[in-house]
Amino acid sequence: MLEKKVEKAEPEGRENFEDAYGDDMPSYLELQKELSEKLDIKIYDNIAKDVLQRFFKTAEREPKFTIKYVLDNEIAEELIKN
């Protein structure tokens, strides 16, 4: 399901970019290539297959640990109760 949505949304995003900026900016693919070179990241041909599936699996896995931020006054209140 995710793959089908991306296959539809990614080309629409490219088209919307081109419609919004027209000739005022380089093409979507040119900017993508330039950014990937400057940021030293790989551009995948099939985002739905190569990237999103791995991202989805990563997002669904259980964390090894969690951290809870507690304000100082909450800690003090808890200590006073005990």
PyMOL commands that set and color helices and strands:
alter all, ss='L'
color gray80, all
select helices_A, chain A and resi 2-24+28-39+47-60+72-81
alter helices_A, ss='H'
color red, helices_A
deselect
rebuild
show_as cartoon
